Structures are given as structure tokens and as C-alpha cells.
Amino acid sequence: MPTIVVEVMPKPEILDPQGKAIANALPHLGLTGFTGVRQGKRFELTVEGEVTEEVLDSARKAAAEMLSNPVIEDVVSVAVAEDQQTA
Amino acid sequence: MPTIVVEVMPKPEILDPQGKAIANALPHLGLTGFTGVRQGKRFELTVEGEVTEEVLDSARKAAAEMLSNPVIEDVVSVAVAEDQQTA
């Protein structure tokens, strides 16, 4: 069944303590070269049947109204996952 | 600065109560046509300088050892975000 992937990230001006903690911990694993980490969310919506423009609109509405908090988060992308088999 | 995006999802056989709650709530928003929702994580690693194969290897190591729990999660992708300006 097709899957729509919704990606949500904290807005750039919002502090992200989880990302910060990861960024600080990476050097302890010997991993340098990264100046920052931001943690967001990724949703996979399984679609019943075909992905029509109407279904994509529903997914965009879900992303804006349920999957993200518009005060602190941006919806980075709403896209069909073509060949993914992770859902 | 270039950004490497790491995507992590719960393994298919692992229960995902957050995703389930979202899937159950979508019809209340008038959004039908979705049979399931899975919630995972999305990380943006900001790279200092150029993205070399070595930096990508570091990102893959971070994804496997710090950004995901291999018992319950799969690393779905580790990729360079070409034109993204969200970090």
C-alpha cells in the first residue's frame, strides 16, 4: 500500500535541547565534524488505495493540524514514498 | 552549511502507540483514507565544511549507534539534503 511521508522539524528559532544533547554527545563517540543537530519527527501515513490529489490534501491538512504544532514546528515535506517498504 | 538528514522509524513488528493514536484521531478531523500511521524521528546534522565520504560514514555511525535503538528501530535513510534551508 502506498505511503505518504510527512516530515516535521522544530522552527530554526526554537531551541532544541534534544538535538543539542546529541550534538554534545557525538564527539564522545569519536564523531567530529558536525556543528549542530536538530531533532524532528517523521510520519508514515499508509494510504488505502491510490494516492489522489485529494488524499495528498488530506495528508497536508493532517500535517498542518495534527502532526505539527505550527507555533514551534515547520512541516518540511509531505510526499509520496514511491518504493519504500518500511511501513 | 550542508546538512545530512537521518531518518529513523520503529521496526514494522514493533507496536507504535503514538502512531496508532494519530491514526485513530484522523477521522475526527474529517480525514479518512488512511489505514495506519507510524511515527519516527528525523535528524538534521549540520556539517562543518564539505560532505566527504568520511563525514557520511560518521553520520551513518551516529545513526546506528546514537540516533536509533537497533532493537526497536530501523535507520531508514542517511542522505545529504541538497537544497534544504531548514537547519
Backbone of each chain as nested JSON, in Angstrom:
{
  "chains": [
    {"id": "A", "residues": [
      {"number": 1, "name": "MET", "atoms": {"N": [0.849, -1.207, 0.0], "CA": [0.0, 0.0, 0.0], "C": [0.877, 1.247, 0.0]}},
      {"number": 2, "name": "PRO", "atoms": {"N": [0.469, 2.277, -0.759], "CA": [1.323, 3.48, -0.82], "C": [1.399, 4.198, 0.528]}},
      {"number": 3, "name": "THR", "atoms": {"N": [2.478, 4.906, 0.69], "CA": [2.747, 5.602, 1.942], "C": [3.05, 7.073, 1.669]}},
      {"number": 4, "name": "ILE", "atoms": {"N": [2.472, 7.932, 2.471], "CA": [2.815, 9.353, 2.402], "C": [3.692, 9.67, 3.609]}},
      {"number": 5, "name": "VAL", "atoms": {"N": [4.834, 10.289, 3.334], "CA": [5.765, 10.633, 4.409], "C": [5.626, 12.114, 4.742]}},
      {"number": 6, "name": "VAL", "atoms": {"N": [5.431, 12.387, 6.014], "CA": [5.338, 13.774, 6.497], "C": [6.536, 14.031, 7.408]}},
      {"number": 7, "name": "GLU", "atoms": {"N": [7.249, 15.117, 7.13], "CA": [8.418, 15.444, 7.937], "C": [8.215, 16.78, 8.636]}},
      {"number": 8, "name": "VAL", "atoms": {"N": [8.49, 16.789, 9.919], "CA": [8.256, 17.966, 10.762], "C": [9.535, 18.275, 11.526]}},
      {"number": 9, "name": "MET", "atoms": {"N": [9.937, 19.537, 11.527], "CA": [11.145, 19.932, 12.266], "C": [10.832, 21.13, 13.159]}},
      {"number": 10, "name": "PRO", "atoms": {"N": [11.55, 21.259, 14.268], "CA": [11.391, 22.474, 15.078], "C": [11.823, 23.689, 14.248]}},
      {"number": 11, "name": "LYS", "atoms": {"N": [11.116, 24.795, 14.423], "CA": [11.489, 26.021, 13.704], "C": [12.918, 26.412, 14.074]}},
      {"number": 12, "name": "PRO", "atoms": {"N": [13.649, 27.02, 13.117], "CA": [15.063, 27.359, 13.374], "C": [15.263, 28.223, 14.628]}},
      {"number": 13, "name": "GLU", "atoms": {"N": [14.295, 29.097, 14.929], "CA": [14.472, 29.999, 16.064], "C": [14.099, 29.358, 17.4]}},
      {"number": 14, "name": "ILE", "atoms": {"N": [13.589, 28.116, 17.329], "CA": [13.188, 27.425, 18.558], "C": [14.359, 26.588, 19.077]}},
      {"number": 15, "name": "LEU", "atoms": {"N": [14.614, 26.682, 20.359], "CA": [15.649, 25.852, 20.968], "C": [15.27, 24.381, 20.849]}},
      {"number": 16, "name": "ASP", "atoms": {"N": [16.265, 23.534, 20.663], "CA": [16.016, 22.106, 20.527], "C": [16.972, 21.367, 21.458]}},
      {"number": 17, "name": "PRO", "atoms": {"N": [16.579, 21.229, 22.716], "CA": [17.503, 20.646, 23.698], "C": [17.921, 19.211, 23.38]}},
      {"number": 18, "name": "GLN", "atoms": {"N": [17.006, 18.421, 22.778], "CA": [17.374, 17.046, 22.425], "C": [18.48, 17.043, 21.378]}},
      {"number": 19, "name": "GLY", "atoms": {"N": [18.285, 17.89, 20.353], "CA": [19.302, 17.99, 19.308], "C": [20.632, 18.46, 19.868]}},
      {"number": 20, "name": "LYS", "atoms": {"N": [20.544, 19.428, 20.76], "CA": [21.754, 19.972, 21.392], "C": [22.491, 18.877, 22.171]}},
      {"number": 21, "name": "ALA", "atoms": {"N": [21.732, 18.08, 22.922], "CA": [22.333, 16.998, 23.707], "C": [23.043, 15.996, 22.803]}},
      {"number": 22, "name": "ILE", "atoms": {"N": [22.406, 15.687, 21.661], "CA": [23.03, 14.765, 20.707], "C": [24.314, 15.367, 20.151]}},
      {"number": 23, "name": "ALA", "atoms": {"N": [24.238, 16.66, 19.773], "CA": [25.419, 17.331, 19.208], "C": [26.578, 17.299, 20.204]}},
      {"number": 24, "name": "ASN", "atoms": {"N": [26.257, 17.492, 21.48], "CA": [27.306, 17.474, 22.502], "C": [27.856, 16.073, 22.741]}},
      {"number": 25, "name": "ALA", "atoms": {"N": [27.045, 15.059, 22.494], "CA": [27.461, 13.689, 22.771], "C": [28.25, 13.075, 21.611]}},
      {"number": 26, "name": "LEU", "atoms": {"N": [28.056, 13.556, 20.4], "CA": [28.718, 12.951, 19.236], "C": [30.241, 12.858, 19.38]}},
      {"number": 27, "name": "PRO", "atoms": {"N": [30.925, 13.91, 19.858], "CA": [32.391, 13.81, 19.982], "C": [32.838, 12.689, 20.931]}},
      {"number": 28, "name": "HIS", "atoms": {"N": [31.992, 12.355, 21.915], "CA": [32.346, 11.268, 22.838], "C": [32.371, 9.921, 22.128]}},
      {"number": 29, "name": "LEU", "atoms": {"N": [31.68, 9.86, 20.98], "CA": [31.675, 8.641, 20.179], "C": [32.78, 8.712, 19.123]}},
      {"number": 30, "name": "GLY", "atoms": {"N": [33.572, 9.771, 19.191], "CA": [34.635, 9.95, 18.211], "C": [34.141, 10.552, 16.903]}},
      {"number": 31, "name": "LEU", "atoms": {"N": [32.93, 11.082, 16.918], "CA": [32.347, 11.622, 15.689], "C": [32.427, 13.141, 15.705]}},
      {"number": 32, "name": "THR", "atoms": {"N": [33.369, 13.668, 14.959], "CA": [33.509, 15.116, 14.895], "C": [33.1, 15.605, 13.5]}},
      {"number": 33, "name": "GLY", "atoms": {"N": [33.123, 16.902, 13.308], "CA": [32.792, 17.442, 12.001], "C": [31.359, 17.923, 11.888]}},
      {"number": 34, "name": "PHE", "atoms": {"N": [30.588, 17.74, 12.964], "CA": [29.204, 18.225, 12.956], "C": [29.086, 19.43, 13.881]}},
      {"number": 35, "name": "THR", "atoms": {"N": [28.446, 20.475, 13.392], "CA": [28.343, 21.689, 14.198], "C": [27.001, 21.81, 14.902]}},
      {"number": 36, "name": "GLY", "atoms": {"N": [26.045, 21.003, 14.508], "CA": [24.755, 21.094, 15.173], "C": [23.86, 19.944, 14.775]}},
      {"number": 37, "name": "VAL", "atoms": {"N": [22.896, 19.639, 15.648], "CA": [21.915, 18.595, 15.371], "C": [20.544, 19.134, 15.751]}},
      {"number": 38, "name": "ARG", "atoms": {"N": [19.571, 18.885, 14.898], "CA": [18.188, 19.227, 15.215], "C": [17.371, 17.944, 15.117]}},
      {"number": 39, "name": "GLN", "atoms": {"N": [16.485, 17.756, 16.078], "CA": [15.654, 16.553, 16.049], "C": [14.214, 16.906, 15.737]}},
      {"number": 40, "name": "GLY", "atoms": {"N": [13.671, 16.234, 14.738], "CA": [12.27, 16.431, 14.388], "C": [11.556, 15.102, 14.292]}},
      {"number": 41, "name": "LYS", "atoms": {"N": [10.437, 15.115, 13.594], "CA": [9.611, 13.916, 13.516], "C": [9.358, 13.517, 12.069]}},
      {"number": 42, "name": "ARG", "atoms": {"N": [9.128, 12.225, 11.896], "CA": [8.83, 11.678, 10.579], "C": [7.643, 10.75, 10.729]}},
      {"number": 43, "name": "PHE", "atoms": {"N": [6.615, 10.973, 9.923], "CA": [5.41, 10.158, 9.986], "C": [5.218, 9.426, 8.667]}},
      {"number": 44, "name": "GLU", "atoms": {"N": [4.778, 8.193, 8.762], "CA": [4.379, 7.45, 7.569], "C": [2.878, 7.198, 7.645]}},
      {"number": 45, "name": "LEU", "atoms": {"N": [2.151, 7.759, 6.685], "CA": [0.708, 7.546, 6.618], "C": [0.443, 6.512, 5.524]}},
      {"number": 46, "name": "THR", "atoms": {"N": [-0.119, 5.389, 5.911], "CA": [-0.451, 4.362, 4.923], "C": [-1.78, 4.708, 4.274]}},
      {"number": 47, "name": "VAL", "atoms": {"N": [-1.78, 4.71, 2.947], "CA": [-2.968, 5.129, 2.212], "C": [-3.726, 3.898, 1.723]}},
      {"number": 48, "name": "GLU", "atoms": {"N": [-5.052, 3.964, 1.917], "CA": [-5.92, 2.897, 1.436], "C": [-6.224, 3.208, -0.022]}},
      {"number": 49, "name": "GLY", "atoms": {"N": [-5.733, 2.398, -0.927], "CA": [-5.981, 2.648, -2.34], "C": [-4.956, 3.57, -2.955]}},
      {"number": 50, "name": "GLU", "atoms": {"N": [-5.383, 4.335, -3.949], "CA": [-4.448, 5.173, -4.676], "C": [-4.227, 6.517, -3.995]}},
      {"number": 51, "name": "VAL", "atoms": {"N": [-3.054, 7.115, -4.259], "CA": [-2.771, 8.448, -3.739], "C": [-3.279, 9.471, -4.755]}},
      {"number": 52, "name": "THR", "atoms": {"N": [-4.463, 9.989, -4.503], "CA": [-5.021, 11.028, -5.365], "C": [-4.625, 12.392, -4.804]}},
      {"number": 53, "name": "GLU", "atoms": {"N": [-4.895, 13.445, -5.558], "CA": [-4.614, 14.8, -5.083], "C": [-5.416, 15.084, -3.806]}},
      {"number": 54, "name": "GLU", "atoms": {"N": [-6.608, 14.477, -3.745], "CA": [-7.474, 14.652, -2.573], "C": [-6.825, 14.036, -1.328]}},
      {"number": 55, "name": "VAL", "atoms": {"N": [-6.254, 12.854, -1.502], "CA": [-5.587, 12.181, -0.378], "C": [-4.373, 12.986, 0.074]}},
      {"number": 56, "name": "LEU", "atoms": {"N": [-3.634, 13.527, -0.895], "CA": [-2.469, 14.358, -0.56], "C": [-2.911, 15.606, 0.204]}},
      {"number": 57, "name": "ASP", "atoms": {"N": [-4.045, 16.176, -0.201], "CA": [-4.57, 17.336, 0.517], "C": [-4.924, 16.963, 1.957]}},
      {"number": 58, "name": "SER", "atoms": {"N": [-5.523, 15.783, 2.114], "CA": [-5.837, 15.302, 3.465], "C": [-4.562, 15.162, 4.288]}},
      {"number": 59, "name": "ALA", "atoms": {"N": [-3.515, 14.636, 3.662], "CA": [-2.249, 14.451, 4.371], "C": [-1.657, 15.806, 4.76]}},
      {"number": 60, "name": "ARG", "atoms": {"N": [-1.766, 16.796, 3.844], "CA": [-1.26, 18.135, 4.155], "C": [-2.034, 18.752, 5.31]}},
      {"number": 61, "name": "LYS", "atoms": {"N": [-3.348, 18.499, 5.32], "CA": [-4.18, 19.026, 6.409], "C": [-3.781, 18.343, 7.727]}},
      {"number": 62, "name": "ALA", "atoms": {"N": [-3.609, 17.021, 7.688], "CA": [-3.181, 16.293, 8.884], "C": [-1.836, 16.822, 9.37]}},
      {"number": 63, "name": "ALA", "atoms": {"N": [-0.916, 17.071, 8.426], "CA": [0.415, 17.564, 8.799], "C": [0.313, 18.911, 9.487]}},
      {"number": 64, "name": "ALA", "atoms": {"N": [-0.534, 19.791, 8.953], "CA": [-0.637, 21.146, 9.487], "C": [-1.402, 21.195, 10.799]}},
      {"number": 65, "name": "GLU", "atoms": {"N": [-2.411, 20.307, 10.94], "CA": [-3.322, 20.464, 12.08], "C": [-3.124, 19.434, 13.176]}},
      {"number": 66, "name": "MET", "atoms": {"N": [-2.493, 18.305, 12.851], "CA": [-2.358, 17.289, 13.89], "C": [-0.911, 16.842, 14.118]}},
      {"number": 67, "name": "LEU", "atoms": {"N": [-0.151, 16.747, 13.032], "CA": [1.191, 16.177, 13.165], "C": [2.237, 17.222, 13.548]}},
      {"number": 68, "name": "SER", "atoms": {"N": [1.88, 18.492, 13.434], "CA": [2.841, 19.534, 13.806], "C": [2.152, 20.573, 14.676]}},
      {"number": 69, "name": "ASN", "atoms": {"N": [2.951, 21.257, 15.452], "CA": [2.489, 22.405, 16.234], "C": [3.022, 23.645, 15.528]}},
      {"number": 70, "name": "PRO", "atoms": {"N": [2.136, 24.39, 14.841], "CA": [2.62, 25.487, 13.991], "C": [3.323, 26.606, 14.754]}},
      {"number": 71, "name": "VAL", "atoms": {"N": [3.156, 26.631, 16.057], "CA": [3.841, 27.657, 16.847], "C": [5.346, 27.381, 16.91]}},
      {"number": 72, "name": "ILE", "atoms": {"N": [5.707, 26.127, 17.005], "CA": [7.124, 25.797, 17.203], "C": [7.713, 24.901, 16.124]}},
      {"number": 73, "name": "GLU", "atoms": {"N": [6.871, 24.404, 15.21], "CA": [7.37, 23.446, 14.222], "C": [6.99, 23.843, 12.798]}},
      {"number": 74, "name": "ASP", "atoms": {"N": [7.824, 23.422, 11.857], "CA": [7.541, 23.577, 10.429], "C": [7.305, 22.208, 9.813]}},
      {"number": 75, "name": "VAL", "atoms": {"N": [6.325, 22.133, 8.912], "CA": [6.189, 20.93, 8.092], "C": [7.191, 21.048, 6.953]}},
      {"number": 76, "name": "VAL", "atoms": {"N": [8.188, 20.189, 6.97], "CA": [9.268, 20.276, 5.987], "C": [8.848, 19.665, 4.657]}},
      {"number": 77, "name": "SER", "atoms": {"N": [8.134, 18.554, 4.716], "CA": [7.697, 17.945, 3.465], "C": [6.531, 16.986, 3.68]}},
      {"number": 78, "name": "VAL", "atoms": {"N": [5.686, 16.909, 2.659], "CA": [4.6, 15.93, 2.581], "C": [4.73, 15.312, 1.2]}},
      {"number": 79, "name": "ALA", "atoms": {"N": [5.163, 14.065, 1.146], "CA": [5.471, 13.48, -0.154], "C": [5.162, 11.996, -0.161]}},
      {"number": 80, "name": "VAL", "atoms": {"N": [4.885, 11.478, -1.36], "CA": [4.617, 10.05, -1.507], "C": [5.944, 9.301, -1.505]}},
      {"number": 81, "name": "ALA", "atoms": {"N": [6.026, 8.25, -0.706], "CA": [7.215, 7.39, -0.707], "C": [7.003, 6.333, -1.765]}},
      {"number": 82, "name": "GLU", "atoms": {"N": [7.747, 6.43, -2.853], "CA": [7.484, 5.587, -4.021], "C": [7.739, 4.114, -3.749]}},
      {"number": 83, "name": "ASP", "atoms": {"N": [8.982, 3.822, -3.379], "CA": [9.396, 2.424, -3.379], "C": [9.715, 1.916, -1.98]}},
      {"number": 84, "name": "GLN", "atoms": {"N": [9.265, 2.696, -0.976], "CA": [9.658, 2.346, 0.375], "C": [8.837, 1.193, 0.918]}},
      {"number": 85, "name": "GLN", "atoms": {"N": [9.472, 0.338, 1.651], "CA": [8.761, -0.82, 2.19], "C": [8.889, -0.868, 3.708]}},
      {"number": 86, "name": "THR", "atoms": {"N": [8.943, 0.29, 4.337], "CA": [9.151, 0.288, 5.789], "C": [7.851, 0.377, 6.568]}},
      {"number": 87, "name": "ALA", "atoms": {"N": [6.753, 0.719, 5.909], "CA": [5.507, 0.944, 6.665], "C": [4.856, -0.367, 7.07]}}
    ]},
    {"id": "B", "residues": [
      {"number": 1, "name": "MET", "atoms": {"N": [25.526, 25.977, 5.315], "CA": [26.302, 24.763, 5.586], "C": [25.496, 23.527, 5.206]}},
      {"number": 2, "name": "PRO", "atoms": {"N": [26.164, 22.507, 4.665], "CA": [25.414, 21.318, 4.238], "C": [24.827, 20.562, 5.429]}},
      {"number": 3, "name": "THR", "atoms": {"N": [23.775, 19.854, 5.14], "CA": [23.047, 19.133, 6.174], "C": [22.881, 17.677, 5.76]}},
      {"number": 4, "name": "ILE", "atoms": {"N": [23.109, 16.784, 6.721], "CA": [22.83, 15.37, 6.479], "C": [21.558, 15.015, 7.237]}},
      {"number": 5, "name": "VAL", "atoms": {"N": [20.62, 14.418, 6.542], "CA": [19.351, 14.05, 7.159], "C": [19.352, 12.561, 7.478]}},
      {"number": 6, "name": "VAL", "atoms": {"N": [19.047, 12.232, 8.722], "CA": [18.959, 10.842, 9.166], "C": [17.507, 10.559, 9.534]}},
      {"number": 7, "name": "GLU", "atoms": {"N": [16.964, 9.492, 8.983], "CA": [15.576, 9.145, 9.275], "C": [15.508, 7.786, 9.958]}},
      {"number": 8, "name": "VAL", "atoms": {"N": [14.754, 7.751, 11.037], "CA": [14.657, 6.554, 11.877], "C": [13.181, 6.235, 12.078]}},
      {"number": 9, "name": "MET", "atoms": {"N": [12.827, 4.979, 11.885], "CA": [11.427, 4.574, 12.105], "C": [11.377, 3.352, 13.015]}},
      {"number": 10, "name": "PRO", "atoms": {"N": [10.282, 3.208, 13.767], "CA": [10.129, 1.972, 14.546], "C": [10.05, 0.779, 13.589]}},
      {"number": 11, "name": "LYS", "atoms": {"N": [10.637, -0.332, 13.983], "CA": [10.563, -1.537, 13.151], "C": [9.102, -1.929, 12.927]}},
      {"number": 12, "name": "PRO", "atoms": {"N": [8.817, -2.512, 11.75], "CA": [7.414, -2.851, 11.432], "C": [6.754, -3.75, 12.484]}},
      {"number": 13, "name": "GLU", "atoms": {"N": [7.54, -4.625, 13.106], "CA": [6.933, -5.567, 14.06], "C": [6.761, -4.961, 15.453]}},
      {"number": 14, "name": "ILE", "atoms": {"N": [7.255, -3.741, 15.624], "CA": [7.151, -3.083, 16.933], "C": [5.867, -2.254, 16.99]}},
      {"number": 15, "name": "LEU", "atoms": {"N": [5.13, -2.37, 18.086], "CA": [3.936, -1.557, 18.273], "C": [4.331, -0.088, 18.334]}},
      {"number": 16, "name": "ASP", "atoms": {"N": [3.48, 0.783, 17.8], "CA": [3.761, 2.212, 17.807], "C": [2.515, 2.936, 18.321]}},
      {"number": 17, "name": "PRO", "atoms": {"N": [2.392, 3.045, 19.642], "CA": [1.152, 3.594, 20.211], "C": [0.881, 5.045, 19.804]}},
      {"number": 18, "name": "GLN", "atoms": {"N": [1.949, 5.852, 19.626], "CA": [1.733, 7.23, 19.187], "C": [1.118, 7.26, 17.795]}},
      {"number": 19, "name": "GLY", "atoms": {"N": [1.704, 6.455, 16.893], "CA": [1.167, 6.379, 15.54], "C": [-0.277, 5.9, 15.54]}},
      {"number": 20, "name": "LYS", "atoms": {"N": [-0.54, 4.905, 16.369], "CA": [-1.898, 4.355, 16.473], "C": [-2.886, 5.428, 16.945]}},
      {"number": 21, "name": "ALA", "atoms": {"N": [-2.465, 6.203, 17.943], "CA": [-3.328, 7.264, 18.467], "C": [-3.636, 8.287, 17.372]}},
      {"number": 22, "name": "ILE", "atoms": {"N": [-2.614, 8.626, 16.576], "CA": [-2.823, 9.578, 15.482], "C": [-3.789, 8.994, 14.456]}},
      {"number": 23, "name": "ALA", "atoms": {"N": [-3.556, 7.71, 14.099], "CA": [-4.429, 7.065, 13.116], "C": [-5.876, 7.069, 13.589]}},
      {"number": 24, "name": "ASN", "atoms": {"N": [-6.085, 6.852, 14.88], "CA": [-7.442, 6.848, 15.423], "C": [-8.056, 8.24, 15.463]}},
      {"number": 25, "name": "ALA", "atoms": {"N": [-7.195, 9.265, 15.576], "CA": [-7.698, 10.635, 15.711], "C": [-7.994, 11.287, 14.368]}},
      {"number": 26, "name": "LEU", "atoms": {"N": [-7.344, 10.833, 13.299], "CA": [-7.516, 11.471, 11.985], "C": [-8.979, 11.57, 11.536]}},
      {"number": 27, "name": "PRO", "atoms": {"N": [-9.776, 10.495, 11.672], "CA": [-11.183, 10.604, 11.228], "C": [-11.955, 11.694, 11.971]}},
      {"number": 28, "name": "HIS", "atoms": {"N": [-11.574, 12.007, 13.187], "CA": [-12.263, 13.063, 13.945], "C": [-12.021, 14.433, 13.32]}},
      {"number": 29, "name": "LEU", "atoms": {"N": [-10.951, 14.524, 12.525], "CA": [-10.644, 15.771, 11.823], "C": [-11.254, 15.73, 10.416]}},
      {"number": 30, "name": "GLY", "atoms": {"N": [-11.998, 14.678, 10.153], "CA": [-12.606, 14.531, 8.835], "C": [-11.653, 13.955, 7.803]}},
      {"number": 31, "name": "LEU", "atoms": {"N": [-10.532, 13.414, 8.276], "CA": [-9.52, 12.907, 7.346], "C": [-9.588, 11.384, 7.292]}},
      {"number": 32, "name": "THR", "atoms": {"N": [-10.153, 10.895, 6.217], "CA": [-10.262, 9.449, 6.062], "C": [-9.35, 8.998, 4.924]}},
      {"number": 33, "name": "GLY", "atoms": {"N": [-9.291, 7.715, 4.706], "CA": [-8.476, 7.194, 3.611], "C": [-7.113, 6.704, 4.056]}},
      {"number": 34, "name": "PHE", "atoms": {"N": [-6.818, 6.842, 5.346], "CA": [-5.533, 6.35, 5.857], "C": [-5.783, 5.117, 6.715]}},
      {"number": 35, "name": "THR", "atoms": {"N": [-4.997, 4.094, 6.479], "CA": [-5.208, 2.861, 7.235], "C": [-4.244, 2.717, 8.4]}},
      {"number": 36, "name": "GLY", "atoms": {"N": [-3.193, 3.533, 8.423], "CA": [-2.251, 3.42, 9.541], "C": [-1.28, 4.565, 9.546]}},
      {"number": 37, "name": "VAL", "atoms": {"N": [-0.746, 4.835, 10.729], "CA": [0.27, 5.88, 10.884], "C": [1.389, 5.32, 11.745]}},
      {"number": 38, "name": "ARG", "atoms": {"N": [2.621, 5.581, 11.326], "CA": [3.783, 5.223, 12.142], "C": [4.548, 6.505, 12.403]}},
      {"number": 39, "name": "GLN", "atoms": {"N": [5.007, 6.675, 13.626], "CA": [5.786, 7.869, 13.952], "C": [7.239, 7.511, 14.217]}},
      {"number": 40, "name": "GLY", "atoms": {"N": [8.117, 8.207, 13.518], "CA": [9.546, 8.015, 13.724], "C": [10.237, 9.339, 13.958]}},
      {"number": 41, "name": "LYS", "atoms": {"N": [11.534, 9.35, 13.73], "CA": [12.323, 10.542, 14.01], "C": [13.101, 10.986, 12.778]}},
      {"number": 42, "name": "ARG", "atoms": {"N": [13.385, 12.276, 12.74], "CA": [14.153, 12.848, 11.641], "C": [15.193, 13.781, 12.252]}},
      {"number": 43, "name": "PHE", "atoms": {"N": [16.449, 13.554, 11.908], "CA": [17.537, 14.366, 12.455], "C": [18.21, 15.136, 11.335]}},
      {"number": 44, "name": "GLU", "atoms": {"N": [18.587, 16.358, 11.621], "CA": [19.405, 17.133, 10.689], "C": [20.756, 17.372, 11.343]}},
      {"number": 45, "name": "LEU", "atoms": {"N": [21.805, 16.836, 10.729], "CA": [23.162, 17.051, 11.219], "C": [23.814, 18.108, 10.344]}},
      {"number": 46, "name": "THR", "atoms": {"N": [24.185, 19.22, 10.953], "CA": [24.861, 20.274, 10.191], "C": [26.338, 19.943, 10.105]}},
      {"number": 47, "name": "VAL", "atoms": {"N": [26.856, 19.97, 8.873], "CA": [28.237, 19.573, 8.642], "C": [29.11, 20.806, 8.512]}},
      {"number": 48, "name": "GLU", "atoms": {"N": [30.246, 20.737, 9.182], "CA": [31.23, 21.803, 9.101], "C": [32.09, 21.517, 7.865]}},
      {"number": 49, "name": "GLY", "atoms": {"N": [31.983, 22.358, 6.869], "CA": [32.762, 22.146, 5.652], "C": [32.039, 21.254, 4.673]}},
      {"number": 50, "name": "GLU", "atoms": {"N": [32.807, 20.498, 3.912], "CA": [32.226, 19.691, 2.852], "C": [31.785, 18.33, 3.354]}},
      {"number": 51, "name": "VAL", "atoms": {"N": [30.811, 17.757, 2.651], "CA": [30.36, 16.405, 2.978], "C": [31.225, 15.412, 2.214]}},
      {"number": 52, "name": "THR", "atoms": {"N": [32.212, 14.869, 2.892], "CA": [33.064, 13.851, 2.286], "C": [32.497, 12.477, 2.61]}},
      {"number": 53, "name": "GLU", "atoms": {"N": [33.052, 11.449, 1.987], "CA": [32.612, 10.088, 2.276], "C": [32.862, 9.762, 3.757]}},
      {"number": 54, "name": "GLU", "atoms": {"N": [33.936, 10.366, 4.295], "CA": [34.279, 10.156, 5.707], "C": [33.198, 10.745, 6.629]}},
      {"number": 55, "name": "VAL", "atoms": {"N": [32.726, 11.948, 6.273], "CA": [31.679, 12.587, 7.069], "C": [30.393, 11.758, 6.994]}},
      {"number": 56, "name": "LEU", "atoms": {"N": [30.089, 11.251, 5.801], "CA": [28.896, 10.423, 5.643], "C": [29.007, 9.15, 6.481]}},
      {"number": 57, "name": "ASP", "atoms": {"N": [30.223, 8.582, 6.526], "CA": [30.443, 7.403, 7.37], "C": [30.215, 7.737, 8.842]}},
      {"number": 58, "name": "SER", "atoms": {"N": [30.697, 8.91, 9.268], "CA": [30.458, 9.353, 10.641], "C": [28.964, 9.476, 10.909]}},
      {"number": 59, "name": "ALA", "atoms": {"N": [28.238, 10.031, 9.939], "CA": [26.792, 10.2, 10.111], "C": [26.105, 8.836, 10.207]}},
      {"number": 60, "name": "ARG", "atoms": {"N": [26.579, 7.872, 9.385], "CA": [25.984, 6.527, 9.436], "C": [26.261, 5.874, 10.794]}},
      {"number": 61, "name": "LYS", "atoms": {"N": [27.47, 6.117, 11.31], "CA": [27.815, 5.557, 12.62], "C": [26.94, 6.202, 13.702]}},
      {"number": 62, "name": "ALA", "atoms": {"N": [26.781, 7.527, 13.618], "CA": [25.924, 8.232, 14.582], "C": [24.494, 7.695, 14.501]}},
      {"number": 63, "name": "ALA", "atoms": {"N": [24.017, 7.479, 13.272], "CA": [22.655, 6.978, 13.079], "C": [22.484, 5.612, 13.724]}},
      {"number": 64, "name": "ALA", "atoms": {"N": [23.489, 4.756, 13.533], "CA": [23.383, 3.382, 14.029], "C": [23.585, 3.293, 15.535]}},
      {"number": 65, "name": "GLU", "atoms": {"N": [24.457, 4.161, 16.086], "CA": [24.853, 3.98, 17.481], "C": [24.243, 4.981, 18.448]}},
      {"number": 66, "name": "MET", "atoms": {"N": [23.787, 6.124, 17.932], "CA": [23.245, 7.112, 18.868], "C": [21.827, 7.548, 18.513]}},
      {"number": 67, "name": "LEU", "atoms": {"N": [21.53, 7.675, 17.24], "CA": [20.237, 8.24, 16.841], "C": [19.139, 7.193, 16.758]}},
      {"number": 68, "name": "SER", "atoms": {"N": [19.514, 5.934, 16.769], "CA": [18.496, 4.889, 16.721], "C": [18.8, 3.824, 17.758]}},
      {"number": 69, "name": "ASN", "atoms": {"N": [17.768, 3.131, 18.158], "CA": [17.899, 1.96, 19.021], "C": [17.689, 0.737, 18.142]}},
      {"number": 70, "name": "PRO", "atoms": {"N": [18.77, 0.013, 17.815], "CA": [18.655, -1.062, 16.816], "C": [17.719, -2.197, 17.22]}},
      {"number": 71, "name": "VAL", "atoms": {"N": [17.358, -2.273, 18.488], "CA": [16.439, -3.323, 18.919], "C": [15.025, -3.037, 18.409]}},
      {"number": 72, "name": "ILE", "atoms": {"N": [14.643, -1.773, 18.399], "CA": [13.252, -1.437, 18.05], "C": [13.127, -0.504, 16.851]}},
      {"number": 73, "name": "GLU", "atoms": {"N": [14.26, 0.0, 16.342], "CA": [14.166, 0.985, 15.271], "C": [15.071, 0.625, 14.084]}},
      {"number": 74, "name": "ASP", "atoms": {"N": [14.664, 1.07, 12.911], "CA": [15.475, 0.945, 11.696], "C": [15.92, 2.336, 11.256]}},
      {"number": 75, "name": "VAL", "atoms": {"N": [17.168, 2.435, 10.797], "CA": [17.614, 3.656, 10.138], "C": [17.117, 3.58, 8.696]}},
      {"number": 76, "name": "VAL", "atoms": {"N": [16.189, 4.454, 8.344], "CA": [15.561, 4.394, 7.027], "C": [16.46, 5.035, 5.978]}},
      {"number": 77, "name": "SER", "atoms": {"N": [17.094, 6.137, 6.34], "CA": [17.971, 6.78, 5.368], "C": [18.968, 7.719, 6.029]}},
      {"number": 78, "name": "VAL", "atoms": {"N": [20.137, 7.811, 5.427], "CA": [21.175, 8.777, 5.793], "C": [21.572, 9.44, 4.481]}},
      {"number": 79, "name": "ALA", "atoms": {"N": [21.183, 10.696, 4.294], "CA": [21.394, 11.32, 2.99], "C": [21.673, 12.808, 3.132]}},
      {"number": 80, "name": "VAL", "atoms": {"N": [22.372, 13.341, 2.162], "CA": [22.664, 14.768, 2.164], "C": [21.433, 15.522, 1.667]}},
      {"number": 81, "name": "ALA", "atoms": {"N": [21.038, 16.547, 2.411], "CA": [19.942, 17.415, 1.969], "C": [20.543, 18.486, 1.088]}},
      {"number": 82, "name": "GLU", "atoms": {"N": [20.263, 18.413, -0.213], "CA": [20.937, 19.284, -1.173], "C": [20.586, 20.748, -0.977]}},
      {"number": 83, "name": "ASP", "atoms": {"N": [19.29, 21.035, -1.126], "CA": [18.891, 22.43, -1.237], "C": [18.061, 22.89, -0.057]}},
      {"number": 84, "name": "GLN", "atoms": {"N": [18.106, 22.084, 1.016], "CA": [17.232, 22.387, 2.122], "C": [17.762, 23.527, 2.979]}},
      {"number": 85, "name": "GLN", "atoms": {"N": [16.859, 24.347, 3.44], "CA": [17.279, 25.501, 4.245], "C": [16.575, 25.519, 5.592]}},
      {"number": 86, "name": "THR", "atoms": {"N": [16.321, 24.325, 6.116], "CA": [15.563, 24.298, 7.367], "C": [16.456, 24.176, 8.592]}},
      {"number": 87, "name": "ALA", "atoms": {"N": [17.703, 23.861, 8.376], "CA": [18.551, 23.633, 9.56], "C": [18.994, 24.958, 10.186]}}
    ]}
  ]
}
